[in-house]
């Protein structure tokens, strides 16, 4: 009796990760602030921790970005690695 070849199936489509949705929320919150100086801020998110990175023009904007990100419900802690250039 001949055995049939094993069935090949396509890998399942990748589902969006919950962290992707949170990162999108973080970027949207920064964009909605209407502070053009925050456009250089980027976020990562892992296990409740939001990490800010990039460059902003002042320490005020660095702090403002942190406070905006703090309002996103999934964020439990923040690492603010935003840089402010020295003149």
MILUMSE-880636 format. One record per residue (C-alpha): residue number from 0; residue in three letters; chain; x, y, z. Coordinates in steps of 0.5 Angstrom, whole numbers. Layout:
REM residues N
[NUM; "ALA"; "A"; [X; Y; Z]]
...
***
This chain:
REM residues 87
[0; "UNK"; "A"; [0; 0; 0]]
[1; "UNK"; "A"; [3; 7; -2]]
[2; "UNK"; "A"; [3; 12; 3]]
[3; "UNK"; "A"; [0; 19; 1]]
[4; "UNK"; "A"; [5; 25; 1]]
[5; "UNK"; "A"; [5; 30; 7]]
[6; "UNK"; "A"; [0; 35; 6]]
[7; "UNK"; "A"; [4; 42; 6]]
[8; "UNK"; "A"; [0; 48; 9]]
[9; "UNK"; "A"; [1; 55; 9]]
[10; "UNK"; "A"; [4; 58; 15]]
[11; "UNK"; "A"; [-1; 62; 19]]
[12; "UNK"; "A"; [-2; 70; 18]]
[13; "UNK"; "A"; [2; 74; 23]]
[14; "UNK"; "A"; [-3; 77; 28]]
[15; "UNK"; "A"; [-2; 84; 30]]
[16; "UNK"; "A"; [2; 84; 36]]
[17; "UNK"; "A"; [-1; 88; 42]]
[18; "UNK"; "A"; [5; 92; 43]]
[19; "UNK"; "A"; [4; 94; 36]]
[20; "UNK"; "A"; [-2; 97; 38]]
[21; "UNK"; "A"; [1; 101; 44]]
[22; "UNK"; "A"; [6; 104; 40]]
[23; "UNK"; "A"; [1; 106; 35]]
[24; "UNK"; "A"; [-2; 109; 41]]
[25; "UNK"; "A"; [4; 113; 43]]
[26; "UNK"; "A"; [6; 115; 36]]
[27; "UNK"; "A"; [-1; 118; 35]]
[28; "UNK"; "A"; [-1; 121; 42]]
[29; "UNK"; "A"; [5; 125; 41]]
[30; "UNK"; "A"; [3; 127; 34]]
[31; "UNK"; "A"; [-4; 130; 37]]
[32; "UNK"; "A"; [0; 134; 41]]
[33; "UNK"; "A"; [1; 139; 35]]
[34; "UNK"; "A"; [8; 141; 38]]
[35; "UNK"; "A"; [12; 140; 32]]
[36; "UNK"; "A"; [18; 139; 36]]
[37; "UNK"; "A"; [16; 132; 38]]
[38; "UNK"; "A"; [16; 130; 31]]
[39; "UNK"; "A"; [23; 127; 32]]
[40; "UNK"; "A"; [21; 123; 38]]
[41; "UNK"; "A"; [20; 115; 37]]
[42; "UNK"; "A"; [17; 110; 42]]
[43; "UNK"; "A"; [18; 103; 43]]
[44; "UNK"; "A"; [14; 99; 48]]
[45; "UNK"; "A"; [15; 92; 52]]
[46; "UNK"; "A"; [12; 89; 58]]
[47; "UNK"; "A"; [9; 96; 60]]
[48; "UNK"; "A"; [15; 100; 59]]
[49; "UNK"; "A"; [15; 105; 54]]
[50; "UNK"; "A"; [22; 108; 51]]
[51; "UNK"; "A"; [23; 114; 48]]
[52; "UNK"; "A"; [28; 116; 44]]
[53; "UNK"; "A"; [30; 121; 38]]
[54; "UNK"; "A"; [32; 128; 39]]
[55; "UNK"; "A"; [28; 134; 41]]
[56; "UNK"; "A"; [30; 141; 41]]
[57; "UNK"; "A"; [29; 143; 49]]
[58; "UNK"; "A"; [29; 140; 55]]
[59; "UNK"; "A"; [22; 142; 56]]
[60; "UNK"; "A"; [20; 138; 50]]
[61; "UNK"; "A"; [23; 132; 53]]
[62; "UNK"; "A"; [19; 133; 59]]
[63; "UNK"; "A"; [13; 134; 55]]
[64; "UNK"; "A"; [14; 128; 51]]
[65; "UNK"; "A"; [14; 124; 57]]
[66; "UNK"; "A"; [8; 127; 60]]
[67; "UNK"; "A"; [4; 125; 54]]
[68; "UNK"; "A"; [6; 118; 54]]
[69; "UNK"; "A"; [5; 117; 61]]
[70; "UNK"; "A"; [-3; 118; 59]]
[71; "UNK"; "A"; [-3; 112; 55]]
[72; "UNK"; "A"; [-7; 107; 59]]
[73; "UNK"; "A"; [-2; 101; 58]]
[74; "UNK"; "A"; [4; 105; 60]]
[75; "UNK"; "A"; [7; 103; 67]]
[76; "UNK"; "A"; [14; 106; 66]]
[77; "UNK"; "A"; [17; 110; 62]]
[78; "UNK"; "A"; [25; 110; 60]]
[79; "UNK"; "A"; [26; 117; 57]]
[80; "UNK"; "A"; [32; 117; 52]]
[81; "UNK"; "A"; [30; 123; 48]]
[82; "UNK"; "A"; [37; 127; 47]]
[83; "UNK"; "A"; [37; 135; 47]]
[84; "UNK"; "A"; [43; 137; 43]]
[85; "UNK"; "A"; [47; 142; 46]]
[86; "UNK"; "A"; [49; 149; 43]]
***
